[in-house]
């Protein structure tokens, strides 16, 4: 198995074999072939531009869509493959990517997945307020909300549809 130090040496020899002059170039090619065989290194191990299938796990339809969007943003020309999906098991998307794209996709997925969870929580809070899904008791405990969050909630609530149940069922069992 080649170490990082061996890989770096092989990369330098490869550059010399490509750009060298005369005997220097030929000697570098021979040594390059020897070292690659000795350490079991192939061209794919030396290139950061090599595409490799990478697996990304997701847990629900929102994470799946988020992954697909991130992959499309990184490189819209490559296909995303669904490896597995269904109830009761973790689903996997496969994306053909370079090492750099893999790192970028992982960082962005972690960031946007967390942001999506925070936004879902906020949307639920707004939904509850919009539809008054809480006790109507004036003595009920209330939570402090800062002004910026309150303004954001009011804007979000204004964008939500105002739908109410058709009929209200009274506790006495009679309908109005």
Buried (B, 14 or more C-beta within 10 A) or exposed (E): EBEEEBBEBBBEBBEBBEEBEEEEEEBBBEBBEEBBEEBEBEEEBBEEEEBEEBEBEBEEEEBBEBBBEBBEEBBEEBEBEEEEEEEEEEBBBBBBBBBEBBEBBBEBBEEBBEEBEEEEEBEEBBEEBBBEEEEEEEEEEEEEEEEEEEEBBEEBBEEEEEEEEEEEEEEEEEEE
